[in-house]
Amino acid sequence: MVDVAIVGLGPAGSMLAKLLRPGLSVVALDKKGLDDEKTGFRKPCGGLLAPDAQKALSRLNLTLPKSVLVDPQIFAVKTIDLQTGLLRYYQRFYINLDRHQFDLWLESLIPQAVRVERNALCTRISRVEGGYELLYRQNGAERRLLAKVVVGADGACSLVRKSLFPARRIRQYLAIQQHFCEEHPTPFYSCVFDGRITDSYSWSISKDGNFILGGAFPMDGARQRFEELKKGLASRGFLFGEPLKTEACLVSVPRGLGGLCLGSADAFLLGEAAGFVSPSSLEGISYALSSAIALADSLNKGAAKGIKKASRLYARKCLPIQIKLLLKGLKALGTRSRFLRGLAMRSGLKSIRLLEPEDERA
Ligand SMILES: Cc1cc2nc3c(=O)[nH]c(=O)nc-3n(C[C@H](O)[C@H](O)[C@H](O)COP(=O)(O)OP(=O)(O)OC[C@H]3O[C@@H](n4cnc5c(N)ncnc54)[C@H](O)[C@@H]3O)c2cc1C
């Protein structure tokens, strides 16, 4: 029986695996494989690294390698309200990344002492005497693992959460992203609101010659809503050729603190599995990293004093994350309200006036 089993090696799981102290025996499973670069699972993501995520990396004295960056880096977001026709630019400090390369880089930081099982799809988790039993499928074989502590870092569709905390449900939307050849004269990043299509929001981003359009939609008629969005944006000068790729996945959109779940005494959730995603921007990498830092610190300290102590410590360390998410929830109420959004955009507060006229047919 190992001390800790981590399910999922996205930003949350990889960072936790990196930070757990060497005295603990740790196994980390992920359904992604390194050998299936083209066909394997890739997390659909905008791949924008927000300032809070940059701060979390800087706390660990980590610097980003060039190999995870994409072209171009963009300094402003073009914000469009399709209902009112308003358009504004706001300064942003995101780093434009290749999300898959970012995940692989984080994985490469995991120390050798951690046993990493790739191509390992966890299929069942159940409580047994003294810990948990995990069943996983790897290269066609069924395998079994016993662990004193289980950690769910397995994202929005978390099996750990569903298996061990089935009553703790969270509101989820369907995120759809479509990739096109970039045809706009100047690459840009946009943020689009239209309450008729979704009460969340949509976005676009240029990345290495690709133009990616995405959005988060209520499950009901999500695909149709996406096509409506495309139509609305095409009439505002957005250029869409033939789609090169379409991807979709669930995204958690917490409402208040209700959907958040940190786990219990010896089963922990972090990152998106815990519901740590901004309800206003859907930014989640910063929360994945901060919750991993919080859990690693709690387990490293707590293991010596008993696992109950670790879970109390983790709950305390996650308080700032929860407060930040509550504030983001309030911001989301503002951006979702057509009236308040219109007021903010009309005021021009904090917006940037372009000196170079824009090539837009709107
Ligand atoms: C379309 C979209 C765009 C987004 N854009 C941004 C953005 O630009 N910036 C930002 O900060 N956030 C963005 N987010 C949110 C961000 O992607 C997530 O919050 C973040 O990835 C959460 O990290 P995580 O490690 O908790 O989970 P994930 O990154 O989802 O990682 C979960 C890992 O668990 C593995 N896994 C899952 N189930 C199993 C299983 N049963 N067995 C084994 N392995 C399993 C998966 O392979 C994966 O590697 C976006 C989300 C979506 C959906």
The ligand as an ORCA input file, in Angstrom:
! r2SCAN-3c Opt
* xyz 0 1
  C     -12.272     25.102    -23.408
  C     -11.548     25.523    -22.141
  C     -10.679     26.599    -22.178
  C      -9.963     26.955    -21.027
  N      -9.057     27.967    -21.101
  C      -8.298     28.271    -20.030
  C      -7.261     29.246    -20.129
  O      -7.018     29.819    -21.194
  N      -6.540     29.523    -19.024
  C      -6.765     28.889    -17.831
  O      -6.086     29.180    -16.844
  N      -7.735     27.951    -17.717
  C      -8.492     27.612    -18.785
  N      -9.449     26.637    -18.680
  C      -9.591     25.910    -17.412
  C      -8.417     24.945    -17.238
  O      -8.230     24.183    -18.418
  C      -8.650     23.981    -16.069
  O      -9.140     24.698    -14.964
  C      -7.358     23.298    -15.681
  O      -6.918     22.481    -16.749
  C      -7.584     22.439    -14.457
  O      -6.416     21.720    -14.202
  P      -6.517     20.335    -13.445
  O      -5.124     19.825    -13.315
  O      -7.342     20.478    -12.240
  O      -7.355     19.384    -14.418
  P      -7.075     18.957    -15.938
  O      -6.156     19.906    -16.595
  O      -8.396     18.712    -16.546
  O      -6.284     17.595    -15.796
  C      -6.937     16.417    -15.425
  C      -6.010     15.258    -15.794
  O      -6.606     14.058    -15.298
  C      -6.517     13.038    -16.276
  N      -7.644     12.146    -16.031
  C      -8.966     12.467    -16.009
  N      -9.706     11.396    -15.693
  C      -8.826     10.373    -15.514
  C      -8.970      9.006    -15.168
  N     -10.189      8.456    -14.944
  N      -7.856      8.232    -15.090
  C      -6.626      8.758    -15.310
  N      -6.429     10.053    -15.646
  C      -7.514     10.854    -15.725
  C      -6.577     13.772    -17.615
  O      -5.874     13.047    -18.614
  C      -5.851     15.090    -17.299
  O      -4.476     15.012    -17.590
  C     -10.174     26.252    -19.804
  C     -11.077     25.192    -19.768
  C     -11.746     24.816    -20.918
  C     -12.671     23.636    -20.875
*
